[in-house]
Amino acid sequence: MKRFGSTVRQIRSKRNLTQAKAAERAGLSASYWALIERGERSPNLTVLERMAEALGVPASVLVFLASDLTDFERVDKSVAESMALLSWKLLGENGLANDAQD
């Protein structure tokens, strides 16, 4: 779950949210949010959905961004390349940061 936590941290940072503010939006404690970001806890589906909503991204996108793209590569290299490009666009300089809302 370290990859998931790292993805959450990256999106939260791009949104200019503190852990406390993001956790508040999700109805979670800041300490629990921090544990998830560090990969020390795994959220259940309900918590994952609340975190995604707090970050302003669909839960499916959050899960996708936390995915290991080599899994896609085993299926089809061109799919993996498309997924990597999509990830870059979503998390890149002109991606999620431009959609930030408070």
N, C-alpha and C positions, 0 to 999 in steps of 0.2 A: 504493500500500500504506500510505500515511499513515493512511487511515481505519482499516485493520485494526490498525495499531500503536496508534493512539489508543484503539480499543476494548479491546485487550489491556491497555493501561495503566489504563484506567478500571476494568475488572473486577479487575485485580490490586490496585489501590488499595482497592476495596470489600472485597476479601478480606483486607486488611491484610497483604499480602505484599510483601516487598522484591523487587527484580529478582533479587537473588542467590538468595533462597529459592525463588522461582517457577522460576527457571532450574534450580536443583538438582533440584526435583521433576520437571522435564521432562527432565532429563539433558542440559541444554544449558549452555554457558558463559554467565555473566552478561553478558559483552560482546556475545555474539551476540543474547541476549534484548533488550538495550538497542538494538542496531541495528534489530531488528524493530520495537520500539516507536516508534523515531524514523522509521520508514518507509524506512530505508536498505537493508534487506534484505527479501526476500520468502521466507517459509517454504514449503518443499515440503509435500505432503500429510502425510507422516509427522511432520514437525516440528509442523505445525498441530495434528494429533491429540494429540501429546505436550503441547503448550502448553495445549490445551483441557482435557486431563486434569489437568494441574498446577493449572489455575484452577478445576477442579470444575464445568465446564460441558460439555455435548455440543459436539463440533466443529461440528455443523450450526448450533447456536445462535450460536456464536462468529462463524461466517461470516455468518449472517443479521444479527447486530447490527452487523457491519462493512459491510453492504450500503448502497448509496445508495437510500433509499426513493423517490426520484423515478423510479427504474427501475420500481418497482411501480405508481407513479401513472400511468405511461404505459399500463399494461395495464388498470388499473381503480382509480379514485379511492377507492372504498370499501375495496378490498383494501389500498391504501396507508395509509388511515386506521387500519385494523385492525392493520396491521403496526407503525405508529408507536406505537399504544397498547400493543401487546405489548412493543416495545422499551422504552418508558417503564416498564412494569411490571417488566421484567426488570432494568433498570439503575437504576430509581428508588430512592427512599429506602427503600422496603420490599421491594426486589427481592433481588438477589444478595447483598447485604451480610448479610442475615438467614440465608443458607444457608452462610456461611463456615465452613470446617473447617480445622483445622491438622494 
